[in-house]
């Protein structure tokens, strides 16, 4: 039954009978203008509504693929490390954008269903595809593995999303623009919006990551899948159910108690177990125990922050599995004039790891301040590695803290230990002249600083960092953690990667160490064996970098351009230290 027609309200001219036709030419023209105005208003409203839908849908598609691109990058980092994951990421994204934008018509004609209806399905299957592709990371390797993984997951999603965007923007009314630019505005505008959202959303993702299950890597992929589903509702969504079931119940990367329990069932078969795991600002953090060999480690993405032996009884402090952390404690052994006793000394530790070095300083009675950027690393160090509570903790970025606190702590510390490493490479800003100068500002005139840099002797960055340290602290001695490999071994492996420790003072003369006494060892076998550094590096090892200059805050690209190669070497080393299945099954 059609709707009833409501009679129009009668105006003064209509009272008492039907409307009279225009009697004069002026009346007729006035009525035409009135009708034309009403039609124009209705047409403009419809146009505005239609264009609002077009641009709203377009921005939604751009936002979804920009955020998903970042989430994909985050998901790769536990298996390949942050730097290796980033290397070819933009190439994959640009390829997808180009193919999708240029091939939208072909896809529209070729695909049996509307392109947009496939987007939720592809998004839903990405976590499952990643789960199986990660098991092949050893086969793919760190060089091409991330690109292969994203080529089979992210690339199809971004390609089809871009094609849908091109379809949508075909309905955009650009008649108000000059013809010379109207054709390029949709593409350029879309890319600008994409870049803006991609850059800003990554900061937001990192700031919020780990605060709930839905704010984790796999949780975010599920949220984005739901958003795609809301944007493209269809009967085809039923085909996403198998992928969602796998992610919810069988994907061990999902941060739920059930997934962790399932992962432990797999790891127990190889005598490993996960004690805890969380996603945090610096990456995926987990604590693992090897029951056969009797040790425990803390992992951040595809690197280790430290470890200790569990098969040996903890007396005063734990027995570390890596000698570098005990050697950094030799900062106490450096001989300087007017040295204060430990119970009057103050120490600053930049970077925590599992807390091996600061725990020893605290055990010696030194008033210790720890600056650590990641709250999860700090909590895990206390909970699983026995970090004592009697210290000052600063959970903050070391650069911003040093800038705001250097005057407050001017010539305050007797000892500084600088030990930062994560994701396959050091945070470059923490090795700049400006940051090291701020540490020098906080170090007493007779104070000692120990700096650990994990680097490759075959690459320039190590030499540049050494140049920078010497520029700030002219009196230094340099050691490596282990004995140098033979030339044949270096040639065979293509790298000479090691922890390099630099001990410096602000006073003149050569840096010398006193002989340790029993109290220095803290009843620790590892410290008896490794406390005093043994493998000094000859000056000639850095001759090639003499003219490379120093690292300044506005010249960080000096190191950044070499980080890819360094990170790939570190990835290979980590695969020999911990079995591949541990890295893959995060």
C-alpha positions in Angstrom: 0.0 0.0 0.0 1.6 3.3 -1.0 2.0 6.0 1.7 -0.8 8.4 2.2 -0.3 11.9 0.7 -0.5 14.7 3.2 -2.2 17.8 2.0 0.1 20.8 1.7 -0.5 23.6 4.2 -2.4 26.4 2.8 -0.8 29.8 2.7 -2.7 33.1 2.5 -3.0 32.8 -1.3 -4.5 29.3 -0.9 -7.0 30.0 1.7 -10.6 29.3 0.7 -9.8 27.3 -2.5 -7.3 25.8 -4.9 -4.1 27.6 -5.8 -4.5 30.1 -8.6 -2.2 29.9 -11.6 0.3 32.7 -12.1 -1.5 35.7 -13.4 1.4 37.7 -14.6 4.8 37.0 -16.2 6.5 38.2 -13.0 4.5 35.7 -10.9 5.5 32.9 -13.3 9.2 33.8 -13.2 9.1 34.0 -9.4 7.6 30.5 -9.1 10.2 29.1 -11.5 13.0 30.6 -9.5 11.5 29.1 -6.3 11.2 25.6 -7.9 14.8 25.9 -9.3 16.1 26.9 -5.8 14.4 23.9 -4.2 15.8 21.6 -6.8 19.3 23.0 -6.4 19.1 22.6 -2.7 18.0 18.9 -3.0 20.7 18.3 -5.7 23.5 19.8 -3.6 22.4 17.8 -0.5 22.5 14.6 -2.5 25.8 15.5 -4.0 27.3 16.3 -0.6 26.0 13.0 0.8 27.3 11.0 -2.0 30.7 12.6 -1.9 30.9 12.2 1.8 30.3 8.5 1.5 33.0 8.3 -1.3 35.7 10.1 0.7 34.7 8.5 4.0 35.0 5.0 2.5 38.3 6.0 0.8 39.8 7.2 4.1 38.6 4.1 5.9 40.3 1.9 3.4 43.6 3.9 3.5 43.6 3.8 7.3 43.0 0.1 7.5 45.8 -0.9 5.2 48.2 1.7 6.7 47.7 0.3 10.2 47.8 -3.3 9.0 51.2 -2.6 7.3 52.6 -1.5 10.7 51.1 -4.5 12.5 52.6 -6.8 9.9 56.0 -5.3 10.6 55.6 -5.7 14.3 54.6 -9.4 13.8 57.8 -10.1 11.9 60.1 -8.7 14.6 60.1 -11.7 17.0 61.2 -14.0 14.2 63.5 -11.8 12.2 64.3 -8.8 14.4 63.2 -5.2 13.9 65.9 -4.2 11.5 65.7 -7.3 9.2 61.9 -7.0 9.2 62.1 -3.4 8.2 64.7 -3.8 5.4 62.4 -4.6 2.5 59.0 -3.7 4.1 58.5 -0.5 2.2 59.4 -2.2 -1.1 56.6 -4.7 -0.5 54.1 -1.9 0.4 55.0 0.3 -2.6 54.7 -2.7 -5.0 51.3 -3.5 -3.6 50.2 0.2 -3.9 51.4 0.4 -7.5 49.9 -2.9 -8.6 46.6 -2.2 -6.8 46.2 1.3 -8.1 47.1 0.4 -11.7 45.3 -2.9 -11.9 41.9 -2.1 -10.3 40.0 -2.4 -13.5 41.6 -5.7 -14.4 40.9 -7.1 -11.0 37.3 -5.8 -11.1 36.7 -7.6 -14.5 38.6 -10.8 -13.6 37.5 -11.6 -10.0 34.2 -13.5 -9.7 33.1 -11.3 -6.8 33.5 -7.6 -5.9 37.0 -6.9 -4.9 36.0 -5.4 -1.6 34.3 -8.6 -0.5 37.6 -10.4 -0.5 39.3 -8.0 1.9 38.0 -9.5 5.2 38.9 -13.0 4.0 42.5 -12.1 3.2 42.9 -10.2 6.5 41.4 -13.2 8.4 43.9 -15.7 6.9 47.0 -13.6 7.4 47.7 -14.6 11.1 47.3 -18.3 10.1 49.6 -17.9 7.1 52.2 -16.1 9.2 52.1 -18.9 11.8 53.1 -21.5 9.2 55.5 -19.2 7.2 57.4 -18.5 10.5 58.2 -22.2 10.7 60.2 -21.8 7.5 62.2 -18.8 8.7 65.5 -20.8 8.8 64.9 -21.8 5.2 64.0 -18.3 4.0 66.8 -16.7 6.0 66.8 -13.1 7.4 67.7 -11.5 4.1 64.6 -12.5 2.2 62.4 -14.1 4.8 60.5 -11.0 5.9 59.8 -10.0 2.3 58.7 -13.5 1.3 56.4 -13.6 4.4 54.9 -10.2 3.6 54.7 -11.0 -0.1 52.3 -13.9 0.7 50.3 -12.0 3.4 50.5 -8.2 3.5 51.0 -7.7 -0.3 47.7 -9.3 -1.4 45.8 -7.4 1.2 47.3 -4.0 0.4 47.0 -4.7 -3.4 43.3 -5.4 -3.2 42.6 -2.6 -0.7 44.3 -0.2 -3.0 42.3 -1.5 -6.0 39.1 -1.0 -4.0 40.2 2.5 -3.1 40.7 3.3 -6.8 37.2 1.9 -7.5 35.7 4.1 -4.8 37.5 7.2 -5.9 36.2 6.8 -9.5 33.0 8.3 -8.1 34.8 11.4 -6.6 33.7 14.6 -8.2 36.8 16.6 -9.1 35.1 18.9 -11.6 36.1 21.9 -9.5 39.8 21.2 -10.1 41.8 22.2 -13.2 41.9 19.3 -15.6 45.7 19.4 -15.6 45.8 18.1 -12.0 42.4 16.5 -11.5 43.7 13.1 -12.8 46.7 12.9 -10.3 45.0 14.3 -7.2 43.3 11.0 -6.1 46.5 9.0 -6.3 48.8 11.7 -4.7 46.2 12.6 -2.1 45.7 9.0 -1.1 49.4 8.3 -0.8 49.9 11.4 1.4 47.1 10.3 3.7 48.5 6.7 3.7 52.0 8.0 4.7 50.6 10.2 7.4 48.5 7.5 9.0 51.3 4.9 8.6 53.9 7.1 10.4 51.6 8.3 13.2 49.9 5.0 13.8 53.2 3.2 14.5 53.9 5.5 17.4 50.5 4.9 18.8 50.7 1.2 18.4 54.0 1.0 20.2 52.8 3.2 23.0 49.7 1.1 23.6 51.0 -2.4 22.7 50.5 -5.1 25.3 47.9 -3.3 27.4 45.2 -5.9 26.5 45.0 -9.0 24.3 43.4 -6.9 21.5 46.4 -4.6 21.7 49.0 -7.3 20.9 50.3 -8.2 17.5 47.8 -11.0 16.7 45.0 -9.3 18.6 45.4 -6.2 16.4 45.3 -8.3 13.3 41.9 -9.7 14.6 40.7 -6.2 15.3 41.6 -5.1 11.8 40.0 -8.2 10.3 36.8 -7.2 12.1 37.0 -3.7 10.7 37.4 -5.0 7.2 34.4 -7.2 7.8 32.3 -4.3 9.0 33.3 -2.3 5.8 32.6 -5.2 3.4 29.8 -7.3 4.8 28.8 -10.2 2.7 27.9 -13.9 2.8 31.5 -14.7 2.0 32.5 -13.9 5.6 31.5 -17.5 6.5 34.7 -18.6 4.8 36.8 -16.7 7.3 35.6 -19.0 10.1 38.4 -21.7 9.7 41.1 -19.0 9.9 39.5 -17.3 12.9 39.2 -20.7 14.7 42.9 -21.4 14.0 43.9 -18.0 15.4 41.8 -18.2 18.4 42.6 -21.8 19.5 45.7 -23.0 17.7 47.9 -19.9 17.0 50.4 -19.8 19.9 51.4 -16.3 19.0 48.1 -15.0 20.4 48.8 -13.7 23.9 46.3 -15.7 25.9 46.9 -18.2 28.8 45.6 -21.0 26.6 48.0 -20.2 23.8 50.9 -19.9 26.3 50.0 -23.3 27.7 49.8 -24.8 24.2 53.2 -23.3 23.4 54.7 -24.8 26.5 53.4 -28.2 25.5 55.4 -27.9 22.3 58.5 -26.5 24.0 58.5 -29.1 26.8 59.2 -31.8 24.2 62.6 -30.2 23.7 63.2 -29.4 27.4 62.3 -25.7 27.2 59.5 -23.7 28.8 58.2 -20.2 28.9 57.9 -18.7 32.3 56.3 -15.5 31.1 55.8 -13.4 28.0 54.4 -9.9 27.2 54.5 -7.5 24.4 56.0 -4.1 25.3 57.5 -0.9 23.9 60.8 -2.4 22.8 59.4 -5.7 21.4 58.2 -9.1 22.4 59.6 -9.9 25.8 59.7 -13.5 27.2 61.6 -15.5 29.9 62.6 -19.0 28.9 64.2 -21.9 30.8 66.3 -24.7 29.4 65.8 -27.6 31.7 68.4 -29.9 30.2 71.3 -27.5 30.4 70.0 -25.6 33.4 69.8 -21.9 32.4 67.3 -19.1 32.0 67.3 -16.2 29.5 65.3 -13.1 28.7 64.4 -12.5 25.1 63.5 -9.3 23.3 62.3 -10.0 19.8 65.2 -11.8 18.0 67.9 -11.0 20.6 68.8 -12.0 24.1 69.1 -9.5 26.9 71.0 -11.8 29.2 70.7 -15.1 31.0 71.8 -17.0 34.2 72.5 -20.5 35.2 69.8 -22.1 37.2 71.7 -25.3 37.9 74.1 -23.5 40.2 73.0 -22.3 43.6 72.6 -18.6 43.9 74.7 -17.3 46.8 75.0 -13.6 46.8 74.3 -13.1 43.1 73.4 -15.4 40.2 75.9 -17.0 37.8 75.5 -15.3 34.4 75.8 -17.4 31.3 77.5 -14.5 29.4 80.9 -13.3 30.6 80.4 -9.8 29.1 78.2 -8.7 32.0 80.7 -9.8 34.7 83.5 -8.0 32.8 81.6 -4.8 32.8 81.7 -5.0 36.6 85.5 -4.5 36.3 84.6 -0.8 36.2 85.1 -1.1 40.0 88.6 -2.4 39.5 89.9 0.6 37.5 92.5 2.5 39.5 91.9 6.2 40.0 93.1 8.8 42.5 91.0 9.5 45.6 88.8 6.4 45.0 85.9 6.2 47.5 84.9 2.9 49.2 81.9 1.0 47.7 79.6 2.0 50.5 80.1 5.7 49.6 80.1 5.2 45.8 77.3 6.0 43.4 76.7 4.2 40.1 74.5 4.7 37.1 73.5 1.8 34.9 72.1 2.7 31.4 70.1 -0.3 30.2 69.1 -3.2 32.4 68.8 -6.5 30.6 68.3 -9.1 33.3 70.2 -7.0 35.8 73.5 -8.9 36.1 75.9 -5.9 36.4 73.6 -3.6 38.5 72.8 -6.5 40.9 76.5 -7.0 41.5 77.0 -3.2 42.1 74.2 -3.3 44.6 75.6 -6.4 46.3 78.9 -4.5 46.7 76.9 -1.8 48.6 77.0 0.8 45.8 74.1 3.3 45.6 72.9 2.4 42.1 70.5 4.2 39.7 69.1 2.1 36.8 67.7 3.8 33.7 65.6 1.3 31.6 63.1 2.3 28.9 61.0 -0.8 29.0 58.8 -1.4 32.1 58.3 -5.1 31.2 62.1 -5.7 31.1 62.4 -4.1 34.5 59.5 -6.2 36.0 60.8 -9.4 34.6 64.4 -8.7 35.9 62.9 -8.3 39.4 60.5 -11.3 39.2 62.7 -13.9 37.4 66.3 -12.8 37.8 66.5 -11.6 41.3 67.2 -7.9 40.8 67.4 -6.4 44.3 64.9 -3.8 45.3 67.4 -1.4 47.0 68.2 0.8 44.1 66.7 3.8 42.3 64.8 2.9 39.1 64.1 5.3 36.3 61.7 3.8 33.7 62.3 6.3 30.9 64.1 6.9 27.7 67.8 7.5 28.6 68.2 10.4 26.3 65.3 12.5 27.6 66.3 11.5 31.2 69.9 12.6 30.7 68.9 15.9 29.1 66.6 16.7 32.0 68.8 15.4 34.8 72.4 16.1 33.8 72.6 19.3 35.8 71.0 17.7 38.8 73.5 14.9 38.7 76.6 17.0 37.6 79.7 15.1 38.6 77.6 12.8 40.7 78.5 9.2 39.8 81.7 7.3 40.5 80.8 4.6 38.0 78.7 4.5 34.9 77.9 1.3 33.0 76.4 1.9 29.5 75.0 -1.4 28.1 72.1 -1.1 25.6 71.2 -3.6 23.0 68.0 -4.8 21.4 66.6 -6.1 18.1 69.9 -6.9 16.5 71.6 -3.5 16.9 72.2 -0.8 19.4 70.0 2.3 19.6 72.1 4.7 17.6 71.2 7.9 19.5 72.7 6.4 22.7 76.2 6.3 21.1 76.2 9.9 19.8 78.8 12.5 21.0 76.0 14.5 22.6 74.6 11.6 24.7 78.1 10.4 25.8 79.0 14.0 26.6 75.9 14.1 28.9 77.2 11.0 30.7 80.6 12.6 31.0 78.9 15.6 32.6 77.4 13.3 35.3 80.6 11.4 35.9 82.9 12.5 38.7 86.4 13.9 37.7 87.9 10.6 39.0 85.0 8.5 37.8 85.1 5.5 35.5 82.7 4.6 32.6 82.3 1.2 31.0 80.6 1.1 27.6 79.5 -2.2 25.9 79.0 -2.1 22.1 78.0 -5.3 20.3 79.5 -4.9 16.8 81.2 -6.4 13.9 84.9 -5.8 13.5 84.6 -6.2 9.7 82.2 -3.2 9.4 82.8 0.6 9.9 80.2 1.3 12.7 82.4 -0.1 15.4 85.3 2.2 14.5 83.0 5.2 14.4 81.6 4.4 17.8 85.2 4.0 19.2 86.2 7.4 17.6 83.2 9.0 19.3 83.9 7.5 22.7 87.5 8.6 22.5 86.4 12.1 21.6 84.5 12.4 24.9 86.8 10.2 27.0 90.4 10.4 25.7 91.8 7.8 28.2 90.4 4.4 27.3 91.2 0.7 27.0 89.3 -1.6 24.7 88.5 -5.3 25.2 86.4 -7.9 23.4 84.4 -10.6 25.2 86.0 -13.6 23.6 89.3 -14.4 21.9 89.5 -13.1 18.3 88.7 -15.7 15.6 91.2 -16.7 13.0 91.3 -14.9 9.7 90.0 -18.1 8.0 87.0 -18.2 10.4 86.2 -14.6 9.7 86.4 -15.2 5.9 84.2 -18.3 6.2 81.5 -16.6 8.3 81.7 -13.2 6.7 81.7 -11.5 10.1 83.5 -11.0 13.3 80.7 -10.2 15.8 81.5 -9.7 19.4 80.8 -7.6 22.5 83.3 -4.8 22.7 83.9 -3.2 26.2 85.5 0.2 26.5 86.7 1.3 29.9 87.4 5.1 30.2 88.4 7.7 32.7 88.4 11.5 32.7 91.9 11.6 34.3 95.1 11.3 32.3 97.4 8.3 32.1 96.7 4.7 31.1 93.7 2.8 32.4 94.8 0.1 34.8 93.0 -2.5 36.8 93.8 -3.6 40.3 94.0 -7.4 40.9 90.6 -8.6 42.2 90.3 -10.0 45.7 87.9 -12.7 46.9 85.2 -10.1 47.9 85.1 -8.8 44.3 83.8 -12.2 43.1 80.7 -12.3 45.3 81.1 -16.0 45.8 80.5 -16.4 42.0 82.4 -18.9 39.8 81.7 -16.9 36.7 83.3 -13.8 38.2 86.3 -15.7 39.4 86.8 -16.8 35.8 85.8 -13.7 33.8 85.7 -10.6 36.0 89.0 -9.2 34.8 88.9 -8.5 31.0 91.4 -10.5 29.1 91.1 -10.0 25.4 92.4 -6.5 24.8 91.9 -5.1 21.3 95.0 -3.5 19.6 94.7 0.1 18.4 95.5 -1.1 14.9 92.0 -2.8 14.7 90.5 0.7 14.3 93.0 2.3 11.9 90.6 2.0 9.0 88.1 4.1 10.8 90.4 7.0 11.8 89.1 9.2 9.0 85.4 8.1 9.4 84.8 10.8 12.0 82.6 10.7 15.1 78.8 10.1 15.5 76.8 13.2 16.2 73.0 13.4 16.9 72.3 14.9 13.4 74.5 12.3 11.6 73.0 9.0 12.8 72.8 7.8 9.2 76.6 7.0 9.5 75.6 4.0 11.5 72.1 3.4 10.2 73.2 2.5 6.7 75.4 -0.3 8.2 72.8 -1.6 10.6 71.2 -3.9 8.0 74.3 -5.9 7.5 75.1 -6.0 11.3 71.6 -7.1 12.2 71.6 -9.9 9.6 74.9 -11.1 11.1 73.4 -10.9 14.6 70.4 -12.9 13.4 72.6 -15.7 12.2 74.5 -15.7 15.5 71.3 -15.9 17.6 70.1 -18.9 15.6 73.2 -20.8 16.8 72.9 -19.7 20.4 69.2 -20.7 20.8 67.4 -23.3 18.7 65.4 -22.1 15.7 62.1 -23.5 17.0 62.4 -21.2 20.1 62.6 -18.1 17.9 59.8 -19.3 15.5 57.4 -20.3 18.2 57.2 -17.0 20.1 
